[in-house]
Structures are given as C-alpha cells and as structure tokens.
Amino acid sequence: MATGSDYDARRGSDADRADQSGLRELAPGLTRSSTAVVDEDPNDASCFELPGADLSGEELAMKVVPKRADEFTCSSCFLVQHRSRLRISSAGRQVCADCV
C-alpha cells in the first residue's frame, strides 16, 4: 500500500530531527510541577522612590466635590459618571457605558 506525501509540510534536516529527539528525552522532566519563588521584600521601599527626588515637604491637597444631581456612581467600577453615560445592567444595577 502506498502512503501519501504532504507536499505542503515543512522539510526538516537531520539536525532538526536530532533536536526533536533530544526534546523527547527531556519531556518527562518537564511534566513535574514547580513553584515560582518571588524574591521581594515588602519593606524595601527603595524601588518605589524616585532617585534624587526629595518629596518630604510636599503635600497632596485636593478639593473634594460632592456628587451632583446629574451624576451617578457606577456599581461596577465605582467611578462617578454623568447621567448621559448611565446604562442599566442585566441585573438591574446602574453601570456606566464602559462597564456594560
């Protein structure tokens, strides 16, 4: 019985076939699970500071404006939006146009 040839298949050299056999030998070792270890110190704030910036004398002052009558709070993203962006979710909650 004659077998068909796939003329569209990529042709590989002997070196490619040798590389694939090496992968098959390593495959059983790849099936075991391993855990990733993250080496981070939560008390190390040096990575969050800007180099050469002294912000110790700075204050963040922001005026808080109460919600207006034509605004609503999205029940999904919790941002205050204008009423023109109001949509009602399938569960009947008020959501913004981005969260629909």
N, C-alpha and C positions, 0 to 999 in steps of 0.2 A: 504494500500500500504506500502510495506516495504522500508525503506531507507537504502542506502548502508553505510558501515563503512569504513573509511580511516584508515587502519592499520599502515600506514607509518607516520601518523600525530603525532606530539609531544603530549604526555599526560600531562595535567596540573593538578595541585592540586587545592583545593578550595582556597588556599591563592593566587595562581596566578590569578584565576578568580576575586577575590576581588580586587587585584591590578589593573586589567584591567578596572573594573568598575569605580575606582577612577580616572583613566586617562580619561575616557569618560566624567566625570563631569568637568574636568579641560580643556578639549579640546576647548570649546567655548572661553575661555580666552586666548588661545594661538593663535587664528586667528588674533587678532589685531596686527597691525604693531607697531614696536618700533624702535627708532633710537638709534644707539650706540653713546656714548659720549666718546671721546678720551681726556684724561687729559694730554696734552703735552704742554709744554711751548717752543716755538721755540727759545727763548732767553736763555734757560737753556743749557749751553754748558758743564756742569759738567759731564753729562752722556757720552760725547764723548771724554773726556780727560782720558789719562792713569794715574792711581794713582801712584804718586811718580816719574813721568817722567817729567823732565824739558826740553822741546824741543824748548825753546825760542831762543837759539843760533844756531839752526840747519838751514841749507839751503838746498833746493832741487835743485841740479844742474843736468841738463840733456842735453846731446848734441842732437840737432835736426838734423837728416839726411834727405836731400831731397829725394823725391821718385825717384827710379832708373828707367832706361828704361825697365827693365824686371819685373816691378811691376805695379799693378793697384789698384784702390780704389773701394772696393765693394759698390755698390749703395744701399745695404740693411743694412749692419752692419757698413759701413764706415771705415773698417779696411783696411790698406794697405797690400795686399797679393802678393805672387809671381805669375807670369803668369801661372805656372803649375796648379794653383787652380782656374783658370778662367773658368766660365761657363756663358752661356747666358740664361737669364730668358725667360719666355714665352712672356713677354712684350718687349723683345729685349734689356734689360739692362744688364750691366756687373755685375755679382754677383759671390761670392766665392762658393766653393764646399759645405760649411756648410749651406749656405743660399738658396740653390736651392730648 
